[in-house]
Amino acid sequence: MSAILLAVAGMDPKPWETSLRSRAPERDLWLWPGQVGDASDVIYACVWLPPHGLLATFPNLKAIFNLGAGADHLLADPTLPQVPLARVVHPDLTMRTVEYIVLHVLMHHRRQRHYDAQQRDRVWRVGGQPAANEVAVGIMGLGTIGGAAARSLAQIGFQVAGWSRTPRLIAGVQTFHGASALDPFLARTEILVCLLPATPQTKRLVDLALLRKLKRNGSAGGAYLINAGRGALQVDADILAALEEGTLAGATLDVFEEEPLPATSPFWTNPKVTVTPHNAGDISPQVFAACVLEQIERCERGLPLDNLIDRMRGY
Ligand SMILES: NC(=O)c1ccc[n+]([C@@H]2O[C@H](COP(=O)([O-])OP(=O)(O)OC[C@H]3O[C@@H](n4cnc5c(N)ncnc54)[C@H](OP(=O)(O)O)[C@@H]3O)[C@@H](O)[C@H]2O)c1
């Protein structure tokens, strides 16, 4: 017997189960919790936020497939089995996240929240508007998603730069890398986009000191922040302080230190903040099923898996 385990927390597992079953009806699929038989039969695991310790209970596991891009939750499990761990890399996930980034960069650039407030008050007043090519956007993280977002924003005309761990070359994008290049990258950035993975090196990176190094956006008086990476990258209280003192003119936050965002959080009611429930990126269950089954076939043919997470690097 060789079974695939589907262990999904925090969202409805049904669409994922349906897609896997319809694409591979011949395969034995077990849905955790509940439909799990002999643990030694489980060879592959498809997971999202599984409880720490769960995967260690399957002694014959050969590979783990994460339903999303970021595997920080898995890597934080001290009992995670030492088997290949792959993430999903697919244009479906990339482009949905790029849509989110473009939407929110443009929302801040075009001061849409200001016009929403005017509409509420029935005010007809035209404000000044810089061209995109007068505005500097900086993207922290130039990987699959950050790189694609940089290209899309450059095409619109923004002055785009990106910051990564190792050197990256992207046509039309100014690139910076390494800790020593962070300050010059921040000094030229008016709209900061975070698309970094959560690792020990990036944890709590976006704090008040970092935000104060950003260039003030001319028309708004402060810079803008968009975090669609991970909540662990930021210090929530420092973002609120930066908004309060005017260092930030606005922020879009898809991720938070604590998720779901508690009902008592001041982010919910701050007029300068747009809150979304960690849904910047999404992947369709059909696409995920196709990717995973292809990876399993690779495994069965003795080929290496694609899109492996490097445990030492942390992403
Ligand atoms: N909110 C959502 O719904 C959502 C959806 C999808 C993804 N995400 C998040 O977005 C993250 C990025 O996704 P991705 O697919 O683009 O990841 P990726 O391809 O692994 O790219 C990660 C990027 O971050 C850079 N990086 C990592 N550590 C760094 C450090 N210490 N200093 C500077 N740069 C560093 C990497 O540098 P190198 O280029 O040098 O390797 C790379 O450019 C994911 O890890 C996930 O947490 C969130």
The ligand as a Gaussian input file, in Angstrom:
#p B3LYP/6-31G(d) Opt

LIG

0 1
 N        0.550000      36.519000       1.401000
 C        0.430000      35.498000       0.587000
 O       -0.675000      35.031000       0.292000
 C        1.667000      34.891000      -0.010000
 C        1.565000      34.182000      -1.224000
 C        2.731000      33.675000      -1.782000
 C        3.964000      33.855000      -1.153000
 N        4.003000      34.527000       0.026000
 C        5.301000      34.759000       0.710000
 O        6.199000      35.342000      -0.223000
 C        7.466000      34.763000      -0.039000
 C        8.249000      34.872000      -1.314000
 O        7.766000      33.943000      -2.284000
 P        8.651000      33.550000      -3.552000
 O        7.985000      32.420000      -4.223000
 O        8.983000      34.754000      -4.356000
 O        9.988000      33.049000      -2.803000
 P       11.419000      32.745000      -3.402000
 O       11.357000      32.468000      -4.865000
 O       12.037000      31.742000      -2.505000
 O       12.211000      34.147000      -3.241000
 C       12.599000      34.643000      -1.989000
 C       13.398000      35.927000      -2.202000
 O       13.743000      36.463000      -0.922000
 C       15.154000      36.726000      -0.898000
 N       15.700000      36.569000       0.444000
 C       15.611000      35.519000       1.293000
 N       16.289000      35.769000       2.431000
 C       16.825000      37.000000       2.296000
 C       17.650000      37.815000       3.124000
 N       18.066000      37.399000       4.328000
 N       18.011000      39.020000       2.654000
 C       17.624000      39.461000       1.429000
 N       16.845000      38.732000       0.592000
 C       16.459000      37.523000       1.032000
 C       15.742000      35.676000      -1.827000
 O       17.046000      36.045000      -2.198000
 P       17.864000      35.210000      -3.314000
 O       17.258000      35.652000      -4.634000
 O       19.249000      35.673000      -3.157000
 O       17.634000      33.755000      -3.020000
 C       14.716000      35.685000      -2.969000
 O       14.978000      36.760000      -3.848000
 C        7.186000      33.320000       0.411000
 O        8.253000      32.813000       1.191000
 C        5.929000      33.463000       1.218000
 O        6.276000      33.614000       2.582000
 C        2.891000      35.045000       0.605000

